Amino acid sequence: MFEFAGKVAVITGAGGGFGRAFAQKGAALGMKLVLADVDPDALAQTVETLRGNGADAIGVPTDVSDAAQVDALAQAALAAFDKVHVLFNNAGVGTGGFLWESTANDWSWVFGVNVMGVAHGVRVFTPIMLAQNEPAHIVNTASVAGLLSPPAMGIYNASKHAVVSLTETLHHDLQLAQAPATHEEDADTASGLVGCSLLCPAFVPTGIADAERARPELLRNAGRPTRSQIAAGKQLQRAVQSGKLSAADVADLTFEAIAARRFYIITHPGIMATVKLRHEDIEQLRNPTDPMSLKPEVKNAGEA
């Protein structure tokens, strides 16, 4: 079992949503916190609240899409606490609408945060964790959108599918890197000190539906949103607000998975019927089924 008290957690996207909930849970377990967010005001508020409750926390304004800023985040963590034991690559944004109506700016923004943000975190922090030679863990926030392909969510889906594949590969790479040199044939079953988990939540009331406020000026669109983009935005708002699991509930589930060193974290098990349907489409070489075709299951999963 992973022990949290006295350990150091680095959390991106900590200004709200899952990130803030992870920070609150970590603080309750006695962790030292290094919190990052692109919104300095929201970040400062989180840090101030946690410190007011007795937590040992620092805030480092960070745009995770910028490699140099993630490097600086790691240096700040080491300067403050000397080590890093848990990394939450959690920062994420989203945009919707028909794929062909999405702009180059849309692709750059979403992939910059959702994919390259995770990639930079893995690139920078994994060597630090491996060198420490003590238990450590990485949690990458994907989504059920990384297991399915719902319509009018193409860029977001693609980014989260990338996080799923990246994290599954990270698991294999960590196993190989930490396998005993004299037992290389058992590398695929080795259990190293550094592990990882893949978090795939469904709809939870967080700030993801308001992510547009964090889009850099250089990547903002000049034109007005299309009808499909407006409709997708409204649907996301409704879906997120309908979620009955809270960010705190997801944090509890995530910390339980870290403690158990469990890889897949599926917060809404009802969605698995739709995941199975997608896998059956692939196995039987049939055209993709609309993920919303199992509407009761999808609806119940989102409201679990």
C-alpha positions as CSV (number, residue, x, y, z in Angstrom):
1,M,0.0,0.0,0.0
2,F,1.2,3.5,-0.9
3,E,1.7,5.8,2.2
4,F,0.8,9.4,1.7
5,A,1.7,11.2,5.0
6,G,4.7,13.4,4.6
7,K,5.1,12.7,0.9
8,V,5.2,15.4,-1.9
9,A,2.5,15.7,-4.5
10,V,2.7,17.9,-7.6
11,I,-0.8,18.7,-9.1
12,T,-1.4,20.5,-12.4
13,G,-4.8,22.2,-13.0
14,A,-5.0,22.8,-9.2
15,G,-6.9,26.1,-9.5
16,G,-10.3,24.2,-9.5
17,G,-12.1,21.0,-10.4
18,F,-10.3,17.7,-9.9
19,G,-7.0,19.4,-9.3
20,R,-8.3,21.4,-6.3
21,A,-10.0,18.2,-5.0
22,F,-6.8,16.2,-5.3
23,A,-5.0,19.0,-3.3
24,Q,-7.6,19.0,-0.6
25,K,-7.5,15.2,-0.3
26,G,-3.7,15.2,-0.3
27,A,-3.6,17.8,2.4
28,A,-6.1,15.8,4.5
29,L,-3.6,12.9,4.3
30,G,-0.7,15.0,5.4
31,M,1.0,15.5,2.0
32,K,3.2,18.4,1.0
33,L,1.7,20.1,-2.0
34,V,3.2,21.8,-5.1
35,L,0.2,23.2,-7.0
36,A,0.2,24.5,-10.6
37,D,-2.4,26.2,-12.8
38,V,-2.4,28.6,-15.8
39,D,-4.8,30.9,-13.8
40,P,-2.7,32.6,-11.2
41,D,-5.7,34.0,-9.3
42,A,-7.5,30.7,-9.0
43,L,-4.2,29.0,-8.0
44,A,-3.5,31.6,-5.3
45,Q,-7.0,31.1,-3.9
46,T,-6.5,27.3,-3.7
47,V,-3.1,27.7,-2.0
48,E,-4.4,30.3,0.4
49,T,-7.3,28.2,1.4
50,L,-5.1,25.1,2.0
51,R,-2.6,27.0,4.0
52,G,-5.3,28.5,6.1
53,N,-6.3,24.9,7.0
54,G,-2.7,24.0,7.9
55,A,-1.4,22.5,4.7
56,D,2.2,22.8,3.6
57,A,1.6,24.1,0.0
58,I,3.2,26.3,-2.6
59,G,1.8,27.5,-5.9
60,V,3.7,27.7,-9.2
61,P,1.8,29.4,-12.1
62,T,2.3,27.0,-15.0
63,D,1.2,26.6,-18.6
64,V,1.7,22.9,-19.0
65,S,1.8,23.2,-22.8
66,D,5.1,25.0,-22.4
67,A,8.0,22.6,-21.9
68,A,10.2,25.2,-20.1
69,Q,7.4,26.0,-17.6
70,V,7.0,22.3,-16.7
71,D,10.8,22.1,-16.2
72,A,10.6,25.1,-13.9
73,L,7.7,23.5,-12.0
74,A,9.9,20.5,-11.2
75,Q,12.7,22.6,-10.1
76,A,10.4,24.6,-7.8
77,A,9.1,21.3,-6.3
78,L,12.6,20.0,-5.6
79,A,13.8,23.4,-4.2
80,A,10.8,23.5,-1.8
81,F,10.6,19.8,-0.7
82,D,13.6,18.0,-2.3
83,K,11.5,15.1,-3.7
84,V,8.3,14.3,-5.7
85,H,6.3,11.2,-4.8
86,V,3.0,11.7,-6.6
87,L,2.4,13.6,-9.9
88,F,-1.1,14.4,-11.1
89,N,-1.0,15.4,-14.8
90,N,-4.4,16.8,-14.5
91,A,-4.7,20.1,-16.4
92,G,-7.2,19.8,-19.2
93,V,-9.3,21.8,-21.6
94,G,-11.9,21.0,-24.2
95,T,-13.8,22.3,-27.3
96,G,-16.6,20.8,-29.3
97,G,-18.4,20.9,-32.6
98,F,-18.0,19.1,-36.0
99,L,-14.4,18.2,-36.7
100,W,-14.2,20.0,-40.0
101,E,-15.4,23.2,-38.3
102,S,-12.6,23.2,-35.8
103,T,-9.7,25.6,-36.4
104,A,-6.0,25.1,-36.3
105,N,-6.1,27.1,-33.1
106,D,-8.5,24.7,-31.5
107,W,-6.2,21.8,-32.3
108,S,-3.2,23.6,-31.0
109,W,-4.8,24.6,-27.8
110,V,-6.4,21.3,-26.8
111,F,-3.5,19.1,-27.8
112,G,-1.0,21.5,-26.2
113,V,-2.7,21.2,-22.8
114,N,-4.3,17.8,-22.8
115,V,-1.5,15.8,-24.6
116,M,1.7,17.8,-24.4
117,G,0.9,18.8,-20.9
118,V,0.9,15.2,-19.9
119,A,3.9,14.4,-22.1
120,H,5.9,17.2,-20.5
121,G,5.0,16.0,-17.0
122,V,6.0,12.4,-17.8
123,R,9.2,13.5,-19.5
124,V,10.3,15.8,-16.6
125,F,9.1,14.0,-13.5
126,T,9.6,10.3,-14.3
127,P,13.4,10.5,-14.2
128,I,13.2,12.3,-10.9
129,M,11.0,9.6,-9.4
130,L,13.2,6.8,-10.7
131,A,16.3,8.3,-9.3
132,Q,14.8,8.7,-5.8
133,N,14.6,4.9,-5.4
134,E,11.4,5.0,-3.3
135,P,7.7,4.5,-4.0
136,A,6.2,7.1,-6.3
137,H,3.2,7.3,-8.6
138,I,2.0,9.2,-11.7
139,V,-1.8,9.8,-12.3
140,N,-2.7,11.0,-15.8
141,T,-6.2,12.4,-16.2
142,A,-7.9,11.2,-19.4
143,S,-11.7,10.7,-19.7
144,V,-14.2,8.2,-20.8
145,A,-13.8,10.2,-24.1
146,G,-10.5,8.4,-24.3
147,L,-12.3,5.1,-24.4
148,L,-15.1,6.1,-26.7
149,S,-15.6,8.5,-29.6
150,P,-18.8,10.5,-29.0
151,P,-20.0,12.8,-31.9
152,A,-19.2,16.5,-31.9
153,M,-16.3,16.1,-29.5
154,G,-13.6,15.1,-32.0
155,I,-10.6,17.1,-30.8
156,Y,-11.2,16.4,-27.1
157,N,-11.8,12.7,-27.9
158,A,-8.5,12.5,-29.9
159,S,-6.6,14.2,-27.1
160,K,-7.9,11.9,-24.5
161,H,-7.3,8.8,-26.6
162,A,-3.7,9.9,-26.8
163,V,-3.5,10.2,-23.0
164,V,-4.9,6.6,-22.7
165,S,-2.3,5.2,-25.1
166,L,0.5,7.3,-23.6
167,T,-0.3,6.1,-20.1
168,E,-0.7,2.5,-21.0
169,T,2.7,2.7,-22.7
170,L,4.1,4.4,-19.6
171,H,3.0,1.5,-17.5
172,H,4.8,-0.9,-19.8
173,D,7.9,1.3,-20.0
174,L,8.1,1.6,-16.2
175,Q,7.8,-2.2,-15.8
176,L,10.7,-2.7,-18.3
177,A,12.9,0.0,-16.8
178,Q,12.4,-1.4,-13.3
179,A,12.7,-5.1,-14.1
180,P,15.6,-6.8,-12.3
181,A,18.5,-7.1,-14.7
182,T,18.9,-10.8,-14.0
183,H,15.2,-11.6,-14.7
184,E,14.5,-9.7,-17.9
185,E,12.1,-12.4,-19.0
186,D,9.8,-11.4,-16.2
187,A,9.8,-7.7,-17.1
188,D,6.2,-7.7,-18.0
189,T,5.2,-8.8,-14.5
190,A,7.7,-6.8,-12.5
191,S,6.4,-4.4,-9.9
192,G,8.7,-1.4,-9.6
193,L,8.7,1.4,-7.1
194,V,7.4,3.9,-9.6
195,G,3.9,3.2,-10.9
196,C,1.1,5.0,-12.8
197,S,-2.6,5.2,-13.1
198,L,-5.1,6.2,-15.8
199,L,-8.0,8.3,-14.6
200,C,-11.1,8.1,-16.9
201,P,-14.0,10.1,-15.3
202,A,-17.3,10.7,-17.0
203,F,-19.4,13.8,-16.3
204,V,-18.6,15.5,-13.0
205,P,-19.4,19.1,-12.0
206,T,-16.0,20.8,-12.7
207,G,-14.8,23.8,-14.6
208,I,-14.1,21.8,-17.8
209,A,-17.1,23.3,-19.5
210,D,-15.7,26.8,-18.9
211,A,-12.2,26.0,-20.1
212,E,-12.4,28.6,-22.9
213,R,-11.6,31.3,-20.3
214,A,-8.1,29.9,-20.1
215,R,-7.4,29.9,-23.8
216,P,-4.3,32.0,-24.6
217,E,-5.0,35.1,-26.7
218,L,-2.8,33.9,-29.5
219,L,-4.9,30.8,-29.9
220,R,-8.4,32.4,-29.7
221,N,-10.6,32.2,-32.8
222,A,-11.4,35.3,-34.7
223,G,-14.8,34.1,-36.0
224,R,-18.0,33.4,-34.2
225,P,-18.8,29.8,-33.0
226,T,-20.6,27.6,-35.5
227,R,-24.0,26.1,-34.7
228,S,-22.5,22.7,-34.0
229,Q,-20.0,24.3,-31.6
230,I,-22.7,26.2,-29.8
231,A,-24.8,23.1,-29.5
232,A,-21.9,21.0,-28.2
233,G,-21.1,23.6,-25.6
234,K,-24.6,23.7,-24.3
235,Q,-24.8,19.9,-24.2
236,L,-21.5,19.7,-22.3
237,Q,-22.8,22.3,-19.8
238,R,-25.9,20.2,-19.2
239,A,-24.0,17.0,-18.9
240,V,-21.4,18.3,-16.5
241,Q,-24.0,19.8,-14.2
242,S,-26.0,16.6,-14.2
243,G,-23.2,14.5,-12.8
244,K,-24.0,13.2,-9.3
245,L,-20.4,12.3,-8.4
246,S,-18.4,15.3,-7.1
247,A,-14.8,16.2,-7.7
248,A,-14.2,15.2,-4.1
249,D,-15.7,11.7,-4.8
250,V,-13.4,11.3,-7.8
251,A,-10.4,12.4,-5.6
252,D,-11.3,9.7,-3.0
253,L,-11.5,7.0,-5.8
254,T,-8.2,8.2,-7.2
255,F,-6.3,8.1,-3.9
256,E,-7.7,4.6,-3.2
257,A,-6.3,3.5,-6.6
258,I,-2.9,5.0,-5.9
259,A,-2.8,3.3,-2.5
260,A,-3.7,0.0,-4.1
261,R,-1.3,0.7,-7.1
262,R,-4.2,0.1,-9.5
263,F,-3.9,1.2,-13.1
264,Y,-7.4,1.8,-14.4
265,I,-9.6,4.3,-12.5
266,I,-13.1,4.2,-13.9
267,T,-15.3,6.5,-11.8
268,H,-18.6,5.6,-13.6
269,P,-18.7,1.8,-14.1
270,G,-22.0,2.1,-16.0
271,I,-20.1,3.5,-19.0
272,M,-18.4,0.1,-19.5
273,A,-21.3,-1.3,-21.5
274,T,-20.6,1.4,-24.1
275,V,-16.9,0.7,-24.0
276,K,-17.6,-3.0,-24.6
277,L,-19.8,-2.1,-27.5
278,R,-16.9,-0.1,-29.1
279,H,-14.6,-3.1,-28.6
280,E,-17.1,-5.4,-30.2
281,D,-17.3,-3.1,-33.2
282,I,-13.5,-3.4,-33.7
283,E,-13.5,-7.2,-33.1
284,Q,-16.3,-7.8,-35.6
285,L,-15.0,-5.2,-38.1
286,R,-18.3,-3.4,-38.2
287,N,-18.9,0.3,-38.6
288,P,-18.7,2.3,-35.3
289,T,-21.9,2.3,-33.3
290,D,-23.0,5.7,-32.0
291,P,-21.8,5.7,-28.3
292,M,-25.1,7.5,-27.4
293,S,-27.1,4.5,-28.8
294,L,-27.1,3.0,-25.3
295,K,-28.6,6.2,-23.9
296,P,-29.9,4.8,-20.6
297,E,-26.4,3.3,-19.8
298,V,-24.6,6.5,-20.9
299,K,-27.1,8.7,-19.0
300,N,-26.8,6.6,-15.8
301,A,-23.0,6.5,-16.0
302,G,-22.9,10.2,-16.2
303,E,-25.2,10.6,-13.2
304,A,-23.7,7.9,-11.0
